[in-house]
Amino acid sequence: MLALLVLPSSAGAAPVLVLGHHGHARTHNDPYLHGPALTPAPAPGPVRAATGGRRVAVPRAVTAATRGERTVSSELTRLLRSGAISPGAYALYGSAFTQALATERRLHGTRRTELTAVTETLHEIAAAGALTASRLPALFTTLTRNVQWWTTGPLLAAGQRVEFAGDQLVWEYYPGQGIQLQVLGTFGRANGLYSSGTAGYPALQQLMAEMIPLAARRGSSLAWEYYFSFDGGRPPWTSAMSQATGLQALSHAYLATKNPSYLSVAGQALPLFTTPPPSGVRVLEPSGTRYLQYTFAPQTSIINAFLQTLIGLDTYAQVSADPRAAQLFSAGNAEAMAEVPSFDTGAWSLYQPGIEDDLSYHELVTGFLSQLCALTRAPVYCTTAQHFTADLSTPPTLAQLTLRGRAKHATRLRFRLSKLSHVGITITQGTRTVYLTSASFPYGTDSFTVPALPRPGTYGVLLAATDQAGNPQRITGTLQISR
C-alpha cells in the first residue's frame, strides 16, 4: 500500500535546468520529478517603472529606513539583541544581504529586476514584523541562490524548474519574483527518490538534510513556507498539500533509514492541520474538515490538492502510528467524500468549483481518487475515478440551441457543450461557406456571434468540438434566416 502512494498519477521525468559550479547550465530530465507543477505561476506583481532596463523607482530599503520602519538590518539587529540569533549568524546574514544589494546595483534588465524583487520581498517581510529567526535559513538560502543564478545563470522562461549542481532542492522561476524554493516539487522529488529503491536513499537523505533546516516556526507548528506573492496572498504563506507531501517524504525517509528523527520532525509539522487560517490550514465543515491549498484563501477549494493532502496524512499515520494523524485523516476523508461528487460535471473533472481541469490535472486527480479508492474502498472515490477514466475516451457532446436569425443582423448562435473543448463553426449556403471560425470554450452554454447574413433563407451549420484528450465530435444543423 505504501508503494502505491509514492508517486502522483502523471509519471515521467521532468525537464530541469541545472546550474553548475562554474556558471554552466545544462538541461536535465530529472527522473524523480513527476507530474505538473502543482503550485501555479503567480499573477504578475506590481509593474516597476524602468528605462533602458534600469529600475528608477526608489528602493524600498531607502524609503523604509527614511520613514523609520522596520528594515532587514534593523530586524537582524533586534534578533541579535534578543538572543534569537548568534553574533556569527548575525554577521553571516548581514553580509549576505549587503552583498546582494551591491550585486543588484551592478546588474541590468531582467537580472536586476529579479534580484531586486527578492530583496524587496525580504524588506516587506521585515517591515511586517515577520522576519523571525526560524525563517532566516529559508529566506537567505533563497537570496543567495538568486544572487548566484542572476549573476551566472541564463535567463529563464516562466515556470522553469531549476536545480543547482550538488544540491537536491528544486526551485522554480516566477517572473518578477525571482527563483523560489518549490516546496511541493522538492518533497515530491524526495518521494521519487524513495520509490527508486536503495540506490536513491543517499540522495533522499541529503535532500532531507537540506530541507529540514528550512522549516520555519508557524504558530505551534513547523512549516515549509512560500516566500513570494501569489493570487492576492502575501508571503509568508503555506499549503496543506505541500506540508502533507512533506509528511509523506519524512515517513519515506524513516522507512529508508529507520532514523526516528524523521518521524519526530513530521510530528512537529502536524499541528498545522489542527490550526485555522491564516496560520494553519484547517477549516471545519458540516461533514468534516477541509485542508486548504493556500493559508490566505480559506474559501478556495481545490480538489486535487485536498486529495493529495489526505494521501500524505495517511502515509504518515500508517508509518508513525500517530493517532493524531489518523484522526486528521478521518476528519478530512469525511469532508472529501462529501465534496468529491460536486467536482464531477458528468463529462469531466473540476479543478475548483466552476473551473474545469486541464488534461494533466484531470489525470492527476483521477490517480488520487484511485489511490483513495484502494485505501478506503469508499464507493464515492472508486466510482468517480471510473467516471473520470471514462471521460478520457468519451467525445464531448454538442447541441445547437439557436435555430433562427434575422437578415442583415448579427446572430448570436448559442450552443451547449459538455466539457472544455476547442469548438469550430462553419456556416454554409449551398456549396458556399459564408462564415468559419473556432475558439476554446468551457462546459455549459456559450455562443458564436455570426456576422450579419444579407439574404434570408436556410443556412447549413456545422459545429465540431475536440476535447483536451483529442476526442472529436461534430453535429450538423440549420439556421433559418428570416427577413
N, C-alpha and C positions, 0 to 999 in steps of 0.2 A: 504493500500500500504506500509506503514511503517513497519507493521508486516511482510510483505513479504520479506523485505530487511534485516531482523535482522541476519539470520543465513546463513552460507555457505551451499552449497547443500549437502555436505557429513557430515551428522549429526552423533552423537554418542559420548558418554563420552570418554575422552582421559586419558590414564593412566599417572599419575604423581607421583613423589617420594616427599613426604612432610617431611621436617626435623623439628623435634620438638625442644622444648626449651632445652632439656637435651641431645641432640645428637641422639635421637632415630628417625630413618627414617621409614616411612611406605608408602606402595603403595596405592594410592587413585585414583579412577576413577572420574575425575573432570567432572561433568555434564555440565559445562559451557564452556568447551573447545571442539571444533568441528573441524573435517576435518584434513587434513595433515598439517604438519609444512611447511608453505609456504616459509620460508627462509631456503634453503637447507644448510646442513653442509658444511662449507668451505673446500677448498683444504688444505691438511696438510701444516703447516708452515715450516720454515727452521728447519732442523734437528739440534738438540743441542747435542754436544758430551757429553757422560756421561759414568761413570764407576761405576758399582755396584749401579746404581740408583742415584748417586751423580753428580750434574752438575759441569763440570770442566771448562766451558768457563768463561772468565772474565765477571762479571756482568756489564751490560750497565751503571748502576748507577756510578760505579767506573770509567770506561773509559770515560764517558761523562764529569764527573767532572774534570778528569785529563786534558782533552782537552779544558776545559773552555767552553763547550757547555751549553745550557740551560738544567737544570735538574728540576725535580719536586720541589725540595726545593727552587731553585733559582726563579722559576716561581711563587711559592706561595709567596715568599718574594716580588717579583715585584708587584703582585696583591695587597698585603697589603699596600705597599708604595704608590701605585696609588690610594688607596681608593676604589678599586673594591671589596675587602672583608674586613670584620671587624677583629679586633685582636682576637676575640673569634673564628671566623671561621678559621682564620689562625692557631691558636693553635690546633683546633679540627682536621683539615685536616693533619697538620704536624705530630701530634701524631699518627693518624691512619696509615699514611704511614710508619713512623718509626717502629710501632708495626708490620705492615705487613712484612717489611724486616726482622725483628728479627724472626718472625714466619717462614718465608721462610727458614731461615738458619737452623731451628730446624727440618724441615720436610725432608722426603726422598722419592725417587722414583717418582711415578706419582703425589703424592700430592705436592711435591716440584716443579716439572715441571709445573704443572698447575698454582699454585700461582705465580711462577716466571714469567710465561707468562703474567699474569695480571699486575704485577708491571712493567715489561718491556714495555708493551703497554702504561702505564702511562708515562714512560720515553720518549718513542718515540713521543707521543703527545706533551709533554712538549718541547722536542728538536725541533719539527717542529713549535713551536710558537703557537700551537692550544689549549693550556691549558687555556681557558678563564674562567672567573668567573661563567658564566652560565652553563658550563659543569661540574663543580666540584661536584654538587649533584649526578648526574648520575654516574660519574666516581668513586666517593668514596663510593657510595652505592654498586657498582659492586665490589670494592675492599674489603669492609667489609664482603659482602656476600660470597666472595671466601675464605676469611680467615676463616669464620665460617664453610663453607662446608668442606674445605680440612683439617681442624683440628678435626671436629667432625662427618662429614657425611661419607657415604660409597663411594667407587669408583663407577664410572658411565659408562654406555655404551654410545657410540656416539649417539647424538640426543636425549638423555633422557631429558624430561622436568621435572623441579623441582620447588617446592614451599617451602615457609617457614611458619611454623605454626603462625597464627595470621596476616599474610600478604596476600594481594590479587595479588601480582605481579607474573608473570610467567617467569621462567628462563629456559635456555636450555644449555646443555653441548656440547661444541665444542672442541673436543680433541686437546690438545696443546694450547688452548686459554682460558681454564677455563670455568666457567659457565657465561653466558651472558644474560642480560635482553632481553627477547623475546618480542619486542615491538608489533609486529603483534599479537602474541598469547595473550598478556595481553589485548590489545584493543578488540580482538575477545572475550575474556572472559567477558569483560565489556558488550559487546552486548548480550552475552549469559545470563548474569545476568538480563539484561533488559527484554529479551524475557521471562524469567521465571515468570514475574509478580511482584506484590508489595513485595512478600517475598524476592526477590533478590535485592530490591532497597537499603537497608542499606549497603550490601556488595559492590554494584555498587558505592555508594558514597565514601566508604572507598577506593576502588580501584582508583577512580579518584583523591582523596586527596593524594594518594601515587604517582600517575603517573604524575600529572600536574607539580609538582616541578622538575621533571626530564627532562623537556623540556629544550633545550638549544637554545640560540640565534644563528641562522644560517643565515647570511646575514640580510635581513629585516624581517625574519620570525622566529617564534618559531618552533622548530622541535624536534621530538624524534629520536635520532640518535642511530646508532650501533657503538660499540667500539671494534670491532675485525676485523682482516684482512680477506678478502674474495675475491676469484677469481681475484686476482690482485689489488683489491681495498684496500686502507689503511684507517684506522679509523682517524677521524670520517666520516661516510657516512650515508645516509638515503635513504628512499624508498617512492615513491608516494603511493604505496599500504598500507604500514603501517601508513603513515600520513593520508591518506583518511579514513582508518578504525578508526583512532583516531578522525577525524571529526565526523564520524558516532557515535562513543561512546559518545562524548561530546554532540551531539544532543540528544541521548537517555537519557543521564543524565539530560539534561534540561527538556525533556518530563516527566521524572520520578519525578522531584523535583520542576520544574518551577523556578529554580535558574538561572537568566540570566548570571551569571558569567561564566557558562559553554560555552555559545554561544560567550561570549567575548573572552575566550581563543581560541576557534575554529577560530574566526575571525583573531586572531593574528597568527594562524598557516596556514592561507590560502595563504599568499604570496609565500610560497614555490612553488606553482603551477603556479606562474607567472614569476619565475626566471629560467634562463637556467642553465644547469650543468656547473661546478661541485657543485655549491652552491645549485641550485634548481633542479627541475625535468621536466621542460617544454622544449619540442623540437618541433619547428614549422615544419610542414609538408605541402605539397601542399593541402591536403584535410582538414587539421585542426591542432590539437595539440595532440602529443603523450606524455604521462606522464610516466616517467622512473621508472622501478623497482629498479635500482641502480644508484645513482647520479654519480658514477665513470664509468659507462658503457653506454654512450649515444647512441651507435649503437645497443645495445641489446634490442630486442622487445620480451616481454613475454606476451602472450595474456591474460592469466587468471589474471595476475597482473593488466594489463591495464583495464580490465572489472571491477574488484573489486574496482579499484580506482574510476571509474565513478560512481559506485553504492554508494560509500561513499560520493563523492562530491554531488550527487543528494540528498541524505538524508539530508545533511547539508543545501543545497539550499532550500529544501522544508520546513524544520523546522525553519530556520532563516529568510527566505525571503530575503537573501543577494543576490543582483543582480550580484555581482562579481562571486559568486559560480555558479549561473545559467549560466553565460557566459562561465565559465571554463568548466562546464559540456557540454555545447553545442559544444564548440570547440573540446573537446575530443571525444564526441559522433560522430561527423562528421568523425574524423580520424579513430575511431574504426570501424565504419560501412564500411569504405573503406578497412580496413585491414583484417577483420574477414574472408572473403572468402578465403584468401590465407592460412589460418590455417586449412582448411578443405581439407584433402587429397582425399576425396571421400569415404574413408573407416574408417577414424579415425581422431582425432584432433592432432594438433601440439602444443608442448609446446612453442617452438620458431622456426623460420624458419629451416626446415630440421630435426628437432628433435621431435619425437612423444611423446605425453603424456603417462605416465603410467596410470593405471586404475583409481587411485584416482584423479589425475589431470583431466582426461577426464570427470569423473563425476562432478568434481568441475566446470570446465569451462562450461559444459552443464547447470548446475544450474545457473551460472551467466548469460548466454545467455537467459535462460528462464526468469530470473528477468528483464533483459533489454527489452526483448520482451514485458513483462507486463507493463513496464514503458513507453516505447516509441512507441510500436506497429510497430516498424521498421521491414519490411519483412526479412531483412538480419539476424537479431537476431533470429526471430521466425523460419525461415527455417533452419538455421544452427543448432539451438537447436534440431529441429526434426531430422536432419541428424545424429547428434551425439547420440541421443537417440536410433535411429535405429541401429547404429553401435554396440551398446552394445549387440545386439542379432543376428548380421549378421556374419556368418563364414568368415574367410579370404579366399581370392581366391589365387590359386596357378597355375602356368603354368611352365612346364618343357621346357627349351629353348635349352638345349644341347641334341642332339639325337645320336651323333656318337662319337667314340673314336678309339684309336689305341691300339692293343695288346701290352703288355709289356711297356706301357707308362701310367703315371698318367693322369686321365681325370678330367678336371675342369667342373663339371656338373652345369651349370647355371640354375637358376630358377627365376621367378618373383613372388613377394609376395605383397599383397595389404595392410597389416598392421603388426605392430610389433607382432611377434608370436614366439613360440617355434616350430622349424621345425625338423622333423626326416626324414631320408632317409634309405631305405633298397634296396640293390641290390641283386638280386637272379639269379641263373642259374638253371632252372628246379625247383626242390624242395630244392635246397641248397642255403643258404644265404651266400653270399661272402663278403658283406660289410654292416655295420649297424652303424649309429651314429646319433647324434642330437645336435642342438645348437639353440640359440635365434638369430633372425635376424630382422632388421628394415624393413620398407616397401621399395619397389624398387627391383632392381636386385642384386642377390648375388649368391653364389655358394658353393658347397661342392667339395673338392678335393678327388676324388675316387682313391685309390691306383691302381697301375698297375695291370690290369687283364691279366693273362698269355695266355688265349685262346681266339681266335676270336669267334664270334657268337652273338646271340641275348640274351641280359640280361633283366630281368624284373626290373622295377623301381617303387618303392612306395614312394611318398612324402606325409607326413602327417603334418599338421600345427594346432596348438591350440593357439588362441589369448588370450589376457590378461583377457578377460571376460569368458574364458572357452569354447568358440565356436570352434568345431573341423571341419577340412576339410581334405580330402585325395584324391589324384589322383594317377592313375597308368599310366605307360608308358613303353617304351622300350629304351634300349641303344644298338646301333649296334656297336660292336667292330670288326674292320677290322684288317687284318694282317699288 
